[in-house]
Amino acid sequence: MNARHAFIAGGVALLTACGSATDAITFTAPAAFHAKASIGPFMQMWESAPRNVIILMSLPTALDLDKAMDQADLKGARVEKSERIKICGSQPAIFALVQGETNAGSDSSRPSDVEFLATNVKGKTYMAMYARPLHAAADHAAEAAIRNLCPK
């Protein structure tokens, strides 16, 4: 773990009693997804069959959106597409389509297609990822959900 990751992890640990992963945003996982895990107030995970996962993370500080993807746990990631977009009307965000290894909740990593979105709201960075097995058809409700990290 490099120094920047250690600093962020330490900051997250100190702030675990403050707020929740959705304290400044609205977010609803699609009905087909069920809650799988929650790590303090800064990360939530949902899962649906077959091996589709949505992860929502809240970082305690606003990051440069162009560097936000560095905080995601994607091994050997290959960015297929990255662009600045607007969500929820006028909220700036960065969106990326990535192929890489994920291990969302499992012991072994697997090749995955990942849709990644990050936005800054009220001094925090919110990141949402939708991962599915490599080349599997996308769940349109999951794609829509990660694009709706709207400020409250």
KERONU-626152 format. One record per residue (C-alpha): x, y, z; residue in three letters. Coordinates in steps of 0.001 Angstrom, whole numbers, padded with zeros to 6 digits, always signed. Example, Ala and Ser with C-alpha at 12.3 -4.5 7.8 and 13.67 -1.06 7.14 Angstrom:
! residues 2
+012300-004500+007800ALA
+013670-001060+007140SER
//
This chain:
! residues 152
+000000+000000+000000MET
+001514+003312-000984ASN
+001530+006349+001306ALA
-001472+008005-000346ARG
-003606+004871+000045HIS
-002484+004534+003666ALA
-003414+008161+004326PHE
-006865+007743+002784ILE
-007435+004465+004641ALA
-006430+006136+007896GLY
-008737+009071+007230GLY
-011604+006723+006447VAL
-010964+004780+009654ALA
-011048+007982+011695LEU
-014316+009065+010133LEU
-016218+005778+010385THR
-018557+007234+012982ALA
-019426+010222+010785CYS
-022276+010020+008299GLY
-023092+007233+005882SER
-022285+006247+002312ALA
-025388+008163+001231THR
-025377+011098+003654ASP
-025205+013791+000943ALA
-026584+011853-002044ILE
-029583+009816-003052THR
-028893+006304-004262PHE
-031146+003299-004736THR
-029920-000120-005813ALA
-032151-001859-008382PRO
-034808-004247-007040ALA
-032963-007311-008430ALA
-029945-006528-006223PHE
-029797-007479-002548HIS
-027545-005982+000103ALA
-024386-008042+000496LYS
-022116-006015+002752ALA
-021674-002685+004444SER
-018352-001472+005767ILE
-018935+001283+008259GLY
-020504+004400+006872PRO
-018285+004551+003806PHE
-019031+001508+001633MET
-022051-000545+000664GLN
-022272-003512-001698MET
-025222-005139-003486TRP
-025272-008336-005540GLU
-027536-010078-008029SER
-027184-013308-009955ALA
-025151-014108-011933PRO
-022263-012362-010176ARG
-023338-008776-010812ASN
-022176-006386-008106VAL
-022783-002710-007337ILE
-020431-000958-004930ILE
-021001+002526-003520LEU
-018137+004247-001714MET
-017951+007562+000087SER
-014495+009049+000615LEU
-014163+011728+003327PRO
-012512+014295+001043THR
-013117+015577-002470ALA
-010645+014077-004937LEU
-009625+015212-008380ASP
-012211+013258-010404LEU
-009623+012420-013056ASP
-007703+010507-010351LYS
-010686+008981-008529ALA
-010463+005705-010414MET
-007021+005149-008852ASP
-008884+004518-005572GLN
-010934+001643-007026ALA
-009624-001884-006464ASP
-009176-003003-010097LEU
-006136-005111-010857LYS
-004681-004788-014335GLY
-007457-002412-015368ALA
-007719-001398-018998ARG
-009776+001735-019538VAL
-011978+001296-022593GLU
-013633+004708-022315LYS
-013392+007650-019916SER
-015355+010863-020107GLU
-016602+013798-018089ARG
-020404+013791-017936ILE
-023255+015531-016139LYS
-025593+013528-013936ILE
-028792+014558-012182CYS
-029101+017553-014495GLY
-025936+019553-013827SER
-023774+017516-011407GLN
-020241+017031-012843PRO
-018973+013442-012820ALA
-016452+011202-014495ILE
-017587+007954-016085PHE
-015376+005106-017243ALA
-015808+001705-018817LEU
-013049-000570-017588VAL
-012007-004175-018012GLN
-010046-005660-015142GLY
-009867-008182-012337GLU
-012360-007745-009496THR
-012892-009742-006344ASN
-016001-007980-005050ALA
-016802-010052-002017GLY
-015214-013302-003230SER
-011913-014973-002459ASP
-010795-015168-006067SER
-010523-012445-008655SER
-012257-012738-011992ARG
-012184-010843-015294PRO
-014927-008234-015282SER
-016483-005376-017178ASP
-016821-002449-014782VAL
-018774+000757-015178GLU
-017316+003375-012854PHE
-018717+006761-011890LEU
-017309+009364-009485ALA
-018646+012735-008384THR
-017883+015252-005637ASN
-020721+016393-003366VAL
-020407+018561-000238LYS
-016667+018003+000166GLY
-016742+014209-000344LYS
-016094+011958-003325THR
-018756+009379-004099TYR
-017834+006446-006328MET
-020216+003871-007743ALA
-019134+000771-009628MET
-021209-001810-011439TYR
-019220-004976-012179ALA
-020321-008008-014155ARG
-018517-011002-015653PRO
-016419-010072-018676LEU
-018566-009744-021829HIS
-021832-010516-019958ALA
-024915-008523-020945ALA
-025390-005370-018898ALA
-028239-004907-016425ASP
-029776-001606-017559HIS
-031237-000883-014102ALA
-027746-001217-012577ALA
-026295+001103-015223GLU
-028998+003672-014454ALA
-028499+003335-010679ALA
-024817+004269-010717ILE
-025603+007332-012838ARG
-028027+008606-010215ASN
-025730+009696-007399LEU
-027727+012875-007050CYS
-027017+015491-004363PRO
-029741+015640-001702LYS
//
